[in-house]
Amino acid sequence: MIFFIYQLLISIILIFSPIIVIYRILKNKEHKLRVKEKFCFFSKKRGVGKLVWFHGSSVGEIMSIIPIIKKYEGDKSINKILITSSTLSSSNILEKMKFRKTIHQFYPVDHIFFSNKFLNYWKPSIAIFLESEIWPSMFKSIKRRNIHLILLNARITHKTFSRWSKLSFFSKSIFSLIDIAYPQNNETKIFLKKLNISNIKKIGNLKYIDNDDLKDNKIDKKLFSQFKKYKTFVAASTHDTEEIFAAKTHLLLKKNNKNLITIIIPRHINRVNQIIEDIKKLNLNVITRSSNIKNLSKVDIFIVDTFGETKKFFKITTSVFLGGSIISKGGQNPLEPARFGTKILHGPDVDNFKEVYRYLDLLKISSQVKSPIQCANSIIFKKNMKKVKKMKLLGKNILKNTLNELDKSLHNEI
């Protein structure tokens, strides 16, 4: 009955989908040509042979599996690798990667009609969903075809678990369709058991794996040269109000650091114009990455309004404030900047990465801040690479164990 109601709601939304799509295209949240993939008008051909399918919601999930994709690119038993995601930003990043047999499509609307059409076309030998991507219609369609279903790097927060628990019988019927789940933390492992997954094995968080696939040494050298004589502080994955938090931190730091540039990397770049307008009220000079201005001598705030460059700025800075933590968003993944020897600063709300932050606290490379004054007092202008070695070793072991586990399923299903 609940599944019927769920399908009915999706059907009603579909009636208004043209309006929703046009709005999202105008807001630069959809690809104007490829958005049709979400309605199963595919832009790529399947080809022949065995196909392995990975699905992740957005950039973070997709980036976490790139080392796995690289390994399976060389596996002759796999003819095609399909990656699906829901966001434009993840698509833009994948376009920069030159894979031989890996293709990307946008994930379809979770209606039984589209789920069946998707599976009839792609015919995956195995389906690997990432983190918290649980889709009732697709899962039911997958199991009807006896396709092996894996939930990799699973993440269920207390908030998510509470929502699923309100529909206990329905939730358990959906989660029971998963053949094996690999939780990224102990909290998720407990929740998965309660949600009726019988086969669970913890192998670690994929986001510990060092992934340097977006190197562009020519651009990096230009960037290093451009910022060489400046002290920098990065505020990354920021949400509304957090850019002002970073700008006020800049004002405090500027009193003792005249050659300082604060780099802001918003979570959603469609907000850039509003961010610039807000920061200018503080009498700060703001420029954007896309402006290609070379002379930074009078710049206070440098806003990154381009895709796929976050890592480059982590390389050149020494301290990073991670957004989604001053406001109630649960925080963003701190592992990538930490791998570059930066100090990690965050607000009080980091529920999405509690175990990760406990580990970083043990290494003494992260600090909680609640105000611009605390943030300014916590920023350092020196990298510490010694403690990064421990993270790199942990990441290598997680990748090795993950590949061993996936190989078991792949060899059984392919």
Stockholm file with secondary structure:
# STOCKHOLM 1.0

chainA/1-414         MIFFIYQLLISIILIFSPIIVIYRILKNKEHKLRVKEKFCFFSKKRGVGKLVWFHGSSVGEIMSIIPIIKKYEGDKSINKILITSSTLSSSNILEKMKFRKTIHQFYPVDHIFFSNKFLNYWKPSIAIFLESEIWPSMFKSIKRRNIHLILLNARITHKTFSRWSKLSFFSKSIFSLIDIAYPQNNETKIFLKKLNISNIKKIGNLKYIDNDDLKDNKIDKKLFSQFKKYKTFVAASTHDTEEIFAAKTHLLLKKNNKNLITIIIPRHINRVNQIIEDIKKLNLNVITRSSNIKNLSKVDIFIVDTFGETKKFFKITTSVFLGGSIISKGGQNPLEPARFGTKILHGPDVDNFKEVYRYLDLLKISSQVKSPIQCANSIIFKKNMKKVKKMKLLGKNILKNTLNELDKSLHNEI
#=GR chainA/1-414 SS CHHHHHHHHHHHHHHTHHHHHHHHHHTTCSCTTGGGGGGTCCSSCCCSSCEEEEECSSHHHHHHTHHHHHHHHTCTTCCEEEEEESCHHHHHHHHTSCCSSEEEEECCCSCHHHHHHHHHHHCCSEEEEETTCCCHHHHHHHHHTTCEEEEEEECCCHHHHHHHHTTHHHHHHHHTTCSEEEESSHHHHHHHHHTTCCCBCCCCCGGGSCCCTTCCHHHHHHHHHHHTTSEEEEEEEECTTHHHHHHHHHHHHHTTCTTEEEEEEESCGGGHHHHHHHHHTTTCCEEEGGGCCCCCTTCSEEECCSSSCHHHHHHHCSEEEESSTTTTSCCCCCHHHHTTTCEEEECSCCGGGHHHHHHHHHHTCEEECCSHHHHHHHCCSSCCCTTHHHHHHHHHHHHHHHHHHHHHHHHHHC
#=GC SS_cons         CHHHHHHHHHHHHHHTHHHHHHHHHHTTCSCTTGGGGGGTCCSSCCCSSCEEEEECSSHHHHHHTHHHHHHHHTCTTCCEEEEEESCHHHHHHHHTSCCSSEEEEECCCSCHHHHHHHHHHHCCSEEEEETTCCCHHHHHHHHHTTCEEEEEEECCCHHHHHHHHTTHHHHHHHHTTCSEEEESSHHHHHHHHHTTCCCBCCCCCGGGSCCCTTCCHHHHHHHHHHHTTSEEEEEEEECTTHHHHHHHHHHHHHTTCTTEEEEEEESCGGGHHHHHHHHHTTTCCEEEGGGCCCCCTTCSEEECCSSSCHHHHHHHCSEEEESSTTTTSCCCCCHHHHTTTCEEEECSCCGGGHHHHHHHHHHTCEEECCSHHHHHHHCCSSCCCTTHHHHHHHHHHHHHHHHHHHHHHHHHHC
//
